[in-house]
Each structure stands twice: as structure tokens, then as C-alpha cells.
């Protein structure tokens, strides 16, 4: 019982850490995007190219991938999913072992 509680606690703690890191990533994206805009447009760094737009688009794409990983993939492939997959593979192995044993017994 205590082991199960500890596993659930660790899973929840890790999920919270991942979400917290995603929020930090989002805040850093907002601040970084603002900084790049100010540097390129107002301070005229890197003109005549408007490089900040491409940098923000690439960073936004990475942020979206991070969001998908945390809220879609990790949620779909949770501990319960992992346990189901393990049980499924164990059943397949057991079935294969039983088939091999029956073949061996039928030859003798």
C-alpha cells in the first residue's frame, strides 16, 4: 500500500514539475519575444532584416511542441497505459510459452 502511494506521489510530483517548467517556458517566451522585438525594431539591431519575426515563430513552434508533449502525449501515455501495455505483453509471452510447451509435449 505504501509503495503504491509513493509511486502515485512521485508521478504527481513529476507531472507538476513538467507543467511548472512549461509555464516558465511560456513566460520566458513572452519576455524573450518582447526583448527581440525591442532590439530589432526600436534599437534597430540587425536592420534592415526583421529577424525577430522568424526567431519568434521558431520559438513559438518549440513552445507548441512542449505543450503537446506535456498535455497530450504524457497524458495519453500515463502510468495506467504503461501498466496495460506491460500486462498485454506478459499475456502474449505466456501464450507463446504455453504453445511451445504444448509442442514439446506433443513430440514426446
Backbone as XML, in Angstrom:
<?xml version="1.0"?>
<chain id="A" units="angstrom">
  <residue number="1" name="UNK">
    <atom name="N" x="0.828" y="-1.200" z="0.000"/>
    <atom name="CA" x="0.000" y="0.000" z="0.000"/>
    <atom name="C" x="0.870" y="1.260" z="0.000"/>
  </residue>
  <residue number="2" name="UNK">
    <atom name="N" x="1.892" y="1.242" z="0.859"/>
    <atom name="CA" x="2.760" y="2.412" z="0.954"/>
    <atom name="C" x="3.545" y="2.614" z="-0.341"/>
  </residue>
  <residue number="3" name="UNK">
    <atom name="N" x="3.950" y="1.513" z="-0.977"/>
    <atom name="CA" x="4.691" y="1.614" z="-2.241"/>
    <atom name="C" x="3.811" y="2.236" z="-3.325"/>
  </residue>
  <residue number="4" name="UNK">
    <atom name="N" x="2.563" y="1.812" z="-3.371"/>
    <atom name="CA" x="1.623" y="2.346" z="-4.370"/>
    <atom name="C" x="1.401" y="3.841" z="-4.151"/>
  </residue>
  <residue number="5" name="UNK">
    <atom name="N" x="1.250" y="4.242" z="-2.884"/>
    <atom name="CA" x="1.080" y="5.658" z="-2.569"/>
    <atom name="C" x="2.319" y="6.446" z="-2.989"/>
  </residue>
  <residue number="6" name="UNK">
    <atom name="N" x="3.495" y="5.907" z="-2.694"/>
    <atom name="CA" x="4.747" y="6.587" z="-3.047"/>
    <atom name="C" x="4.878" y="6.738" z="-4.567"/>
  </residue>
  <residue number="7" name="UNK">
    <atom name="N" x="4.521" y="5.700" z="-5.327"/>
    <atom name="CA" x="4.579" y="5.773" z="-6.791"/>
    <atom name="C" x="3.624" y="6.842" z="-7.325"/>
  </residue>
  <residue number="8" name="UNK">
    <atom name="N" x="2.407" y="6.884" z="-6.800"/>
    <atom name="CA" x="1.446" y="7.896" z="-7.233"/>
    <atom name="C" x="1.917" y="9.293" z="-6.868"/>
  </residue>
  <residue number="9" name="UNK">
    <atom name="N" x="2.503" y="9.430" z="-5.683"/>
    <atom name="CA" x="3.025" y="10.720" z="-5.248"/>
    <atom name="C" x="4.153" y="11.180" z="-6.166"/>
  </residue>
  <residue number="10" name="UNK">
    <atom name="N" x="5.082" y="10.291" z="-6.479"/>
    <atom name="CA" x="6.204" y="10.638" z="-7.358"/>
    <atom name="C" x="5.715" y="10.999" z="-8.759"/>
  </residue>
  <residue number="11" name="UNK">
    <atom name="N" x="4.738" y="10.264" z="-9.263"/>
    <atom name="CA" x="4.177" y="10.570" z="-10.576"/>
    <atom name="C" x="3.538" y="11.963" z="-10.575"/>
  </residue>
  <residue number="12" name="UNK">
    <atom name="N" x="2.755" y="12.250" z="-9.545"/>
    <atom name="CA" x="2.105" y="13.561" z="-9.444"/>
    <atom name="C" x="3.146" y="14.670" z="-9.300"/>
  </residue>
  <residue number="13" name="UNK">
    <atom name="N" x="4.168" y="14.429" z="-8.509"/>
    <atom name="CA" x="5.219" y="15.426" z="-8.314"/>
    <atom name="C" x="5.950" y="15.711" z="-9.623"/>
  </residue>
  <residue number="14" name="UNK">
    <atom name="N" x="6.240" y="14.659" z="-10.385"/>
    <atom name="CA" x="6.902" y="14.839" z="-11.683"/>
    <atom name="C" x="6.017" y="15.580" z="-12.671"/>
  </residue>
  <residue number="15" name="UNK">
    <atom name="N" x="4.715" y="15.287" z="-12.677"/>
    <atom name="CA" x="3.795" y="15.990" z="-13.572"/>
    <atom name="C" x="3.744" y="17.485" z="-13.236"/>
  </residue>
  <residue number="16" name="UNK">
    <atom name="N" x="3.739" y="17.786" z="-11.953"/>
    <atom name="CA" x="3.705" y="19.189" z="-11.543"/>
    <atom name="C" x="4.992" y="19.890" z="-11.963"/>
  </residue>
  <residue number="17" name="UNK">
    <atom name="N" x="6.123" y="19.214" z="-11.824"/>
    <atom name="CA" x="7.395" y="19.799" z="-12.264"/>
    <atom name="C" x="7.373" y="20.082" z="-13.760"/>
  </residue>
  <residue number="18" name="UNK">
    <atom name="N" x="6.848" y="19.128" z="-14.550"/>
    <atom name="CA" x="6.782" y="19.313" z="-16.000"/>
    <atom name="C" x="5.893" y="20.497" z="-16.364"/>
  </residue>
  <residue number="19" name="UNK">
    <atom name="N" x="4.742" y="20.594" z="-15.723"/>
    <atom name="CA" x="3.826" y="21.708" z="-16.004"/>
    <atom name="C" x="4.446" y="23.032" z="-15.575"/>
  </residue>
  <residue number="20" name="UNK">
    <atom name="N" x="5.116" y="23.032" z="-14.439"/>
    <atom name="CA" x="5.776" y="24.242" z="-13.954"/>
    <atom name="C" x="6.836" y="24.701" z="-14.949"/>
  </residue>
  <residue number="21" name="UNK">
    <atom name="N" x="7.611" y="23.757" z="-15.482"/>
    <atom name="CA" x="8.631" y="24.091" z="-16.470"/>
    <atom name="C" x="7.988" y="24.643" z="-17.740"/>
  </residue>
  <residue number="22" name="UNK">
    <atom name="N" x="6.833" y="24.110" z="-18.136"/>
    <atom name="CA" x="6.118" y="24.624" z="-19.303"/>
    <atom name="C" x="5.677" y="26.070" z="-19.068"/>
  </residue>
  <residue number="23" name="UNK">
    <atom name="N" x="5.180" y="26.371" z="-17.888"/>
    <atom name="CA" x="4.773" y="27.748" z="-17.573"/>
    <atom name="C" x="5.964" y="28.690" z="-17.602"/>
  </residue>
  <residue number="24" name="UNK">
    <atom name="N" x="7.105" y="28.240" z="-17.052"/>
    <atom name="CA" x="8.328" y="29.053" z="-17.122"/>
    <atom name="C" x="8.731" y="29.284" z="-18.572"/>
  </residue>
  <residue number="25" name="UNK">
    <atom name="N" x="8.612" y="28.242" z="-19.385"/>
    <atom name="CA" x="8.940" y="28.343" z="-20.798"/>
    <atom name="C" x="8.050" y="29.393" z="-21.467"/>
  </residue>
  <residue number="26" name="UNK">
    <atom name="N" x="6.759" y="29.383" z="-21.137"/>
    <atom name="CA" x="5.825" y="30.347" z="-21.719"/>
    <atom name="C" x="6.179" y="31.782" z="-21.317"/>
  </residue>
  <residue number="27" name="UNK">
    <atom name="N" x="6.469" y="31.978" z="-20.037"/>
    <atom name="CA" x="6.835" y="33.314" z="-19.561"/>
    <atom name="C" x="8.124" y="33.774" z="-20.227"/>
  </residue>
  <residue number="28" name="UNK">
    <atom name="N" x="9.097" y="32.899" z="-20.321"/>
    <atom name="CA" x="10.350" y="33.232" z="-20.982"/>
    <atom name="C" x="10.122" y="33.560" z="-22.457"/>
  </residue>
  <residue number="29" name="UNK">
    <atom name="N" x="9.193" y="32.855" z="-23.091"/>
    <atom name="CA" x="8.847" y="33.134" z="-24.488"/>
    <atom name="C" x="8.292" y="34.550" z="-24.633"/>
  </residue>
  <residue number="30" name="UNK">
    <atom name="N" x="7.376" y="34.926" z="-23.743"/>
    <atom name="CA" x="6.780" y="36.269" z="-23.810"/>
    <atom name="C" x="7.852" y="37.341" z="-23.609"/>
  </residue>
  <residue number="31" name="UNK">
    <atom name="N" x="8.658" y="37.182" z="-22.569"/>
    <atom name="CA" x="9.697" y="38.174" z="-22.269"/>
    <atom name="C" x="10.747" y="38.199" z="-23.381"/>
  </residue>
  <residue number="32" name="UNK">
    <atom name="N" x="11.162" y="37.023" z="-23.842"/>
    <atom name="CA" x="12.160" y="36.952" z="-24.909"/>
    <atom name="C" x="11.658" y="37.545" z="-26.206"/>
  </residue>
  <residue number="33" name="UNK">
    <atom name="N" x="10.410" y="37.283" z="-26.537"/>
    <atom name="CA" x="9.827" y="37.837" z="-27.763"/>
    <atom name="C" x="9.770" y="39.363" z="-27.691"/>
  </residue>
  <residue number="34" name="UNK">
    <atom name="N" x="9.374" y="39.862" z="-26.545"/>
    <atom name="CA" x="9.331" y="41.305" z="-26.350"/>
    <atom name="C" x="10.735" y="41.909" z="-26.481"/>
  </residue>
  <residue number="35" name="UNK">
    <atom name="N" x="11.711" y="41.251" z="-25.881"/>
    <atom name="CA" x="13.089" y="41.721" z="-25.959"/>
    <atom name="C" x="13.592" y="41.730" z="-27.410"/>
  </residue>
  <residue number="36" name="UNK">
    <atom name="N" x="13.300" y="40.662" z="-28.158"/>
    <atom name="CA" x="13.742" y="40.597" z="-29.556"/>
    <atom name="C" x="13.067" y="41.686" z="-30.392"/>
  </residue>
  <residue number="37" name="UNK">
    <atom name="N" x="11.786" y="41.927" z="-30.125"/>
    <atom name="CA" x="11.073" y="42.990" z="-30.849"/>
    <atom name="C" x="11.719" y="44.342" z="-30.576"/>
  </residue>
  <residue number="38" name="UNK">
    <atom name="N" x="11.942" y="44.622" z="-29.298"/>
    <atom name="CA" x="12.544" y="45.906" z="-28.920"/>
    <atom name="C" x="13.931" y="46.042" z="-29.531"/>
  </residue>
  <residue number="39" name="UNK">
    <atom name="N" x="14.726" y="44.972" z="-29.476"/>
    <atom name="CA" x="16.087" y="45.035" z="-30.020"/>
    <atom name="C" x="16.075" y="45.296" z="-31.516"/>
  </residue>
  <residue number="40" name="UNK">
    <atom name="N" x="15.181" y="44.640" z="-32.243"/>
    <atom name="CA" x="15.179" y="44.766" z="-33.696"/>
    <atom name="C" x="14.462" y="46.026" z="-34.186"/>
  </residue>
  <residue number="41" name="UNK">
    <atom name="N" x="13.319" y="46.318" z="-33.625"/>
    <atom name="CA" x="12.517" y="47.449" z="-34.109"/>
    <atom name="C" x="12.920" y="48.792" z="-33.490"/>
  </residue>
  <residue number="42" name="UNK">
    <atom name="N" x="13.027" y="48.824" z="-32.186"/>
    <atom name="CA" x="13.265" y="50.109" z="-31.524"/>
    <atom name="C" x="14.751" y="50.459" z="-31.438"/>
  </residue>
  <residue number="43" name="UNK">
    <atom name="N" x="15.591" y="49.458" z="-31.158"/>
    <atom name="CA" x="17.026" y="49.730" z="-31.067"/>
    <atom name="C" x="17.732" y="49.546" z="-32.410"/>
  </residue>
  <residue number="44" name="UNK">
    <atom name="N" x="16.976" y="49.095" z="-33.397"/>
    <atom name="CA" x="17.443" y="48.903" z="-34.770"/>
    <atom name="C" x="18.639" y="47.957" z="-34.866"/>
  </residue>
  <residue number="45" name="UNK">
    <atom name="N" x="18.675" y="46.943" z="-33.990"/>
    <atom name="CA" x="19.725" y="45.947" z="-34.042"/>
    <atom name="C" x="19.408" y="44.939" z="-35.147"/>
  </residue>
  <residue number="46" name="UNK">
    <atom name="N" x="20.323" y="44.753" z="-36.078"/>
    <atom name="CA" x="20.140" y="43.796" z="-37.158"/>
    <atom name="C" x="19.318" y="44.294" z="-38.323"/>
  </residue>
  <residue number="47" name="UNK">
    <atom name="N" x="19.025" y="45.586" z="-38.381"/>
    <atom name="CA" x="18.269" y="46.115" z="-39.521"/>
    <atom name="C" x="19.139" y="46.080" z="-40.765"/>
  </residue>
  <residue number="48" name="UNK">
    <atom name="N" x="18.649" y="45.933" z="-41.922"/>
    <atom name="CA" x="17.257" y="46.056" z="-42.357"/>
    <atom name="C" x="16.465" y="44.749" z="-42.230"/>
  </residue>
  <residue number="49" name="UNK">
    <atom name="N" x="17.083" y="43.661" z="-41.783"/>
    <atom name="CA" x="16.350" y="42.398" z="-41.644"/>
    <atom name="C" x="15.447" y="42.431" z="-40.422"/>
  </residue>
  <residue number="50" name="UNK">
    <atom name="N" x="14.256" y="41.881" z="-40.587"/>
    <atom name="CA" x="13.346" y="41.749" z="-39.451"/>
    <atom name="C" x="13.463" y="40.321" z="-38.915"/>
  </residue>
  <residue number="51" name="UNK">
    <atom name="N" x="14.612" y="40.045" z="-38.334"/>
    <atom name="CA" x="14.924" y="38.699" z="-37.870"/>
    <atom name="C" x="14.079" y="38.272" z="-36.683"/>
  </residue>
  <residue number="52" name="UNK">
    <atom name="N" x="13.573" y="39.198" z="-35.881"/>
    <atom name="CA" x="12.840" y="38.828" z="-34.673"/>
    <atom name="C" x="11.581" y="38.030" z="-34.999"/>
  </residue>
  <residue number="53" name="UNK">
    <atom name="N" x="10.970" y="38.296" z="-36.160"/>
    <atom name="CA" x="9.756" y="37.563" z="-36.531"/>
    <atom name="C" x="10.041" y="36.073" z="-36.700"/>
  </residue>
  <residue number="54" name="UNK">
    <atom name="N" x="11.127" y="35.747" z="-37.386"/>
    <atom name="CA" x="11.481" y="34.348" z="-37.590"/>
    <atom name="C" x="11.872" y="33.680" z="-36.279"/>
  </residue>
  <residue number="55" name="UNK">
    <atom name="N" x="12.598" y="34.402" z="-35.452"/>
    <atom name="CA" x="13.000" y="33.841" z="-34.159"/>
    <atom name="C" x="11.773" y="33.540" z="-33.295"/>
  </residue>
  <residue number="56" name="UNK">
    <atom name="N" x="10.807" y="34.449" z="-33.295"/>
    <atom name="CA" x="9.595" y="34.244" z="-32.502"/>
    <atom name="C" x="8.780" y="33.078" z="-33.054"/>
  </residue>
  <residue number="57" name="UNK">
    <atom name="N" x="8.675" y="32.963" z="-34.363"/>
    <atom name="CA" x="7.922" y="31.853" z="-34.967"/>
    <atom name="C" x="8.554" y="30.513" z="-34.606"/>
  </residue>
  <residue number="58" name="UNK">
    <atom name="N" x="9.874" y="30.409" z="-34.716"/>
    <atom name="CA" x="10.562" y="29.153" z="-34.381"/>
    <atom name="C" x="10.384" y="28.839" z="-32.903"/>
  </residue>
  <residue number="59" name="UNK">
    <atom name="N" x="10.559" y="29.834" z="-32.048"/>
    <atom name="CA" x="10.412" y="29.625" z="-30.611"/>
    <atom name="C" x="8.973" y="29.236" z="-30.272"/>
  </residue>
  <residue number="60" name="UNK">
    <atom name="N" x="7.987" y="29.854" z="-30.926"/>
    <atom name="CA" x="6.585" y="29.513" z="-30.695"/>
    <atom name="C" x="6.314" y="28.062" z="-31.088"/>
  </residue>
  <residue number="61" name="UNK">
    <atom name="N" x="6.894" y="27.632" z="-32.207"/>
    <atom name="CA" x="6.743" y="26.244" z="-32.637"/>
    <atom name="C" x="7.300" y="25.297" z="-31.578"/>
  </residue>
  <residue number="62" name="UNK">
    <atom name="N" x="8.458" y="25.617" z="-31.017"/>
    <atom name="CA" x="9.045" y="24.786" z="-29.960"/>
    <atom name="C" x="8.169" y="24.789" z="-28.707"/>
  </residue>
  <residue number="63" name="UNK">
    <atom name="N" x="7.573" y="25.933" z="-28.403"/>
    <atom name="CA" x="6.666" y="26.011" z="-27.260"/>
    <atom name="C" x="5.430" y="25.138" z="-27.487"/>
  </residue>
  <residue number="64" name="UNK">
    <atom name="N" x="4.906" y="25.144" z="-28.686"/>
    <atom name="CA" x="3.748" y="24.291" z="-29.015"/>
    <atom name="C" x="4.118" y="22.815" z="-28.873"/>
  </residue>
  <residue number="65" name="UNK">
    <atom name="N" x="5.301" y="22.433" z="-29.353"/>
    <atom name="CA" x="5.748" y="21.049" z="-29.185"/>
    <atom name="C" x="5.873" y="20.678" z="-27.710"/>
  </residue>
  <residue number="66" name="UNK">
    <atom name="N" x="6.383" y="21.586" z="-26.908"/>
    <atom name="CA" x="6.494" y="21.361" z="-25.470"/>
    <atom name="C" x="5.104" y="21.172" z="-24.853"/>
  </residue>
  <residue number="67" name="UNK">
    <atom name="N" x="4.152" y="22.020" z="-25.252"/>
    <atom name="CA" x="2.778" y="21.911" z="-24.762"/>
    <atom name="C" x="2.163" y="20.561" z="-25.135"/>
  </residue>
  <residue number="68" name="UNK">
    <atom name="N" x="2.346" y="20.148" z="-26.390"/>
    <atom name="CA" x="1.798" y="18.869" z="-26.853"/>
    <atom name="C" x="2.389" y="17.716" z="-26.054"/>
  </residue>
  <residue number="69" name="UNK">
    <atom name="N" x="3.681" y="17.788" z="-25.807"/>
    <atom name="CA" x="4.346" y="16.725" z="-25.052"/>
    <atom name="C" x="3.775" y="16.615" z="-23.641"/>
  </residue>
  <residue number="70" name="UNK">
    <atom name="N" x="3.560" y="17.743" z="-22.990"/>
    <atom name="CA" x="3.100" y="17.730" z="-21.600"/>
    <atom name="C" x="1.616" y="17.398" z="-21.480"/>
  </residue>
  <residue number="71" name="UNK">
    <atom name="N" x="0.775" y="18.043" z="-22.266"/>
    <atom name="CA" x="-0.669" y="17.919" z="-22.069"/>
    <atom name="C" x="-1.346" y="16.858" z="-22.921"/>
  </residue>
  <residue number="72" name="UNK">
    <atom name="N" x="-0.695" y="16.379" z="-23.968"/>
    <atom name="CA" x="-1.345" y="15.376" z="-24.814"/>
    <atom name="C" x="-0.617" y="14.041" z="-24.723"/>
  </residue>
  <residue number="73" name="UNK">
    <atom name="N" x="0.651" y="14.034" z="-25.073"/>
    <atom name="CA" x="1.393" y="12.768" z="-25.108"/>
    <atom name="C" x="1.556" y="12.181" z="-23.714"/>
  </residue>
  <residue number="74" name="UNK">
    <atom name="N" x="2.003" y="12.978" z="-22.764"/>
    <atom name="CA" x="2.211" y="12.467" z="-21.400"/>
    <atom name="C" x="0.900" y="12.032" z="-20.763"/>
  </residue>
  <residue number="75" name="UNK">
    <atom name="N" x="-0.183" y="12.722" z="-21.068"/>
    <atom name="CA" x="-1.479" y="12.350" z="-20.501"/>
    <atom name="C" x="-1.966" y="11.038" z="-21.111"/>
  </residue>
  <residue number="76" name="UNK">
    <atom name="N" x="-1.759" y="10.881" z="-22.415"/>
    <atom name="CA" x="-2.188" y="9.670" z="-23.106"/>
    <atom name="C" x="-1.365" y="8.471" z="-22.661"/>
  </residue>
  <residue number="77" name="UNK">
    <atom name="N" x="-0.070" y="8.669" z="-22.529"/>
    <atom name="CA" x="0.827" y="7.577" z="-22.154"/>
    <atom name="C" x="1.154" y="7.666" z="-20.666"/>
  </residue>
  <residue number="78" name="UNK">
    <atom name="N" x="0.128" y="7.550" z="-19.855"/>
    <atom name="CA" x="0.270" y="7.666" z="-18.412"/>
    <atom name="C" x="0.728" y="6.343" z="-17.804"/>
  </residue>
  <residue number="79" name="UNK">
    <atom name="N" x="0.778" y="6.295" z="-16.487"/>
    <atom name="CA" x="1.152" y="5.074" z="-15.764"/>
    <atom name="C" x="0.154" y="3.955" z="-16.055"/>
  </residue>
  <residue number="80" name="UNK">
    <atom name="N" x="-1.121" y="4.288" z="-16.135"/>
    <atom name="CA" x="-2.142" y="3.270" z="-16.401"/>
    <atom name="C" x="-1.933" y="2.665" z="-17.784"/>
  </residue>
  <residue number="81" name="UNK">
    <atom name="N" x="-1.629" y="3.486" z="-18.776"/>
    <atom name="CA" x="-1.369" y="2.992" z="-20.125"/>
    <atom name="C" x="-0.150" y="2.084" z="-20.119"/>
  </residue>
  <residue number="82" name="UNK">
    <atom name="N" x="0.881" y="2.510" z="-19.425"/>
    <atom name="CA" x="2.109" y="1.710" z="-19.340"/>
    <atom name="C" x="1.830" y="0.351" z="-18.701"/>
  </residue>
  <residue number="83" name="UNK">
    <atom name="N" x="1.043" y="0.340" z="-17.633"/>
    <atom name="CA" x="0.705" y="-0.907" z="-16.952"/>
    <atom name="C" x="-0.108" y="-1.823" z="-17.866"/>
  </residue>
  <residue number="84" name="UNK">
    <atom name="N" x="-1.030" y="-1.266" z="-18.632"/>
    <atom name="CA" x="-1.816" y="-2.069" z="-19.575"/>
    <atom name="C" x="-0.918" y="-2.698" z="-20.627"/>
  </residue>
  <residue number="85" name="UNK">
    <atom name="N" x="0.042" y="-1.950" z="-21.131"/>
    <atom name="CA" x="0.952" y="-2.472" z="-22.143"/>
    <atom name="C" x="1.815" y="-3.587" z="-21.580"/>
  </residue>
  <residue number="86" name="UNK">
    <atom name="N" x="2.272" y="-3.438" z="-20.360"/>
    <atom name="CA" x="3.078" y="-4.487" z="-19.711"/>
    <atom name="C" x="2.251" y="-5.757" z="-19.553"/>
  </residue>
  <residue number="87" name="UNK">
    <atom name="N" x="1.023" y="-5.623" z="-19.068"/>
    <atom name="CA" x="0.160" y="-6.789" z="-18.891"/>
    <atom name="C" x="-0.144" y="-7.457" z="-20.226"/>
  </residue>
  <residue number="88" name="UNK">
    <atom name="N" x="-0.371" y="-6.663" z="-21.261"/>
    <atom name="CA" x="-0.639" y="-7.209" z="-22.589"/>
    <atom name="C" x="0.551" y="-8.030" z="-23.090"/>
  </residue>
  <residue number="89" name="UNK">
    <atom name="N" x="1.745" y="-7.472" z="-22.959"/>
    <atom name="CA" x="2.938" y="-8.196" z="-23.409"/>
    <atom name="C" x="3.190" y="-9.446" z="-22.574"/>
  </residue>
  <residue number="90" name="UNK">
    <atom name="N" x="2.914" y="-9.383" z="-21.291"/>
    <atom name="CA" x="3.090" y="-10.564" z="-20.444"/>
    <atom name="C" x="2.118" y="-11.671" z="-20.845"/>
  </residue>
  <residue number="91" name="UNK">
    <atom name="N" x="0.878" y="-11.299" z="-21.181"/>
    <atom name="CA" x="-0.096" y="-12.302" z="-21.641"/>
    <atom name="C" x="0.361" y="-12.941" z="-22.947"/>
  </residue>
  <residue number="92" name="UNK">
    <atom name="N" x="0.894" y="-12.115" z="-23.867"/>
    <atom name="CA" x="1.392" y="-12.652" z="-25.131"/>
    <atom name="C" x="2.552" y="-13.611" z="-24.901"/>
  </residue>
  <residue number="93" name="UNK">
    <atom name="N" x="3.457" y="-13.246" z="-24.011"/>
    <atom name="CA" x="4.589" y="-14.119" z="-23.710"/>
    <atom name="C" x="4.120" y="-15.427" z="-23.094"/>
  </residue>
  <residue number="94" name="UNK">
    <atom name="N" x="3.176" y="-15.340" z="-22.176"/>
    <atom name="CA" x="2.651" y="-16.534" z="-21.526"/>
    <atom name="C" x="1.973" y="-17.458" z="-22.542"/>
  </residue>
  <residue number="95" name="UNK">
    <atom name="N" x="1.240" y="-16.873" z="-23.467"/>
    <atom name="CA" x="0.568" y="-17.655" z="-24.505"/>
    <atom name="C" x="1.601" y="-18.368" z="-25.386"/>
  </residue>
  <residue number="96" name="UNK">
    <atom name="N" x="2.649" y="-17.641" z="-25.753"/>
    <atom name="CA" x="3.697" y="-18.218" z="-26.592"/>
    <atom name="C" x="4.427" y="-19.345" z="-25.853"/>
  </residue>
  <residue number="97" name="UNK">
    <atom name="N" x="4.693" y="-19.145" z="-24.583"/>
    <atom name="CA" x="5.348" y="-20.182" z="-23.774"/>
    <atom name="C" x="4.471" y="-21.414" z="-23.707"/>
  </residue>
  <residue number="98" name="UNK">
    <atom name="N" x="3.180" y="-21.231" z="-23.487"/>
    <atom name="CA" x="2.246" y="-22.366" z="-23.430"/>
    <atom name="C" x="2.203" y="-23.110" z="-24.765"/>
  </residue>
  <residue number="99" name="UNK">
    <atom name="N" x="2.233" y="-22.378" z="-25.879"/>
    <atom name="CA" x="2.243" y="-23.019" z="-27.195"/>
    <atom name="C" x="3.513" y="-23.839" z="-27.388"/>
  </residue>
  <residue number="100" name="UNK">
    <atom name="N" x="4.646" y="-23.295" z="-27.012"/>
    <atom name="CA" x="5.913" y="-24.022" z="-27.145"/>
    <atom name="C" x="5.926" y="-25.262" z="-26.245"/>
  </residue>
  <residue number="101" name="UNK">
    <atom name="N" x="5.416" y="-25.143" z="-25.032"/>
    <atom name="CA" x="5.365" y="-26.294" z="-24.138"/>
    <atom name="C" x="4.461" y="-27.373" z="-24.693"/>
  </residue>
  <residue number="102" name="UNK">
    <atom name="N" x="3.347" y="-26.977" z="-25.276"/>
    <atom name="CA" x="2.425" y="-27.984" z="-25.836"/>
    <atom name="C" x="3.067" y="-28.667" z="-27.054"/>
  </residue>
  <residue number="103" name="UNK">
    <atom name="N" x="3.849" y="-27.916" z="-27.843"/>
    <atom name="CA" x="4.560" y="-28.534" z="-28.969"/>
    <atom name="C" x="5.587" y="-29.542" z="-28.485"/>
  </residue>
  <residue number="104" name="UNK">
    <atom name="N" x="6.311" y="-29.185" z="-27.462"/>
    <atom name="CA" x="7.332" y="-30.072" z="-26.898"/>
    <atom name="C" x="6.673" y="-31.314" z="-26.314"/>
  </residue>
  <residue number="105" name="UNK">
    <atom name="N" x="5.585" y="-31.152" z="-25.595"/>
    <atom name="CA" x="4.883" y="-32.284" z="-25.004"/>
    <atom name="C" x="4.252" y="-33.184" z="-26.062"/>
  </residue>
  <residue number="106" name="UNK">
    <atom name="N" x="3.799" y="-32.626" z="-27.149"/>
    <atom name="CA" x="3.175" y="-33.437" z="-28.207"/>
    <atom name="C" x="4.231" y="-34.251" z="-28.973"/>
  </residue>
  <residue number="107" name="UNK">
    <atom name="N" x="5.447" y="-33.763" z="-29.062"/>
    <atom name="CA" x="6.521" y="-34.505" z="-29.743"/>
    <atom name="C" x="7.009" y="-35.669" z="-28.906"/>
  </residue>
  <residue number="108" name="UNK">
    <atom name="N" x="6.886" y="-35.558" z="-27.593"/>
    <atom name="CA" x="7.365" y="-36.642" z="-26.702"/>
    <atom name="C" x="6.304" y="-37.634" z="-26.534"/>
  </residue>
</chain>
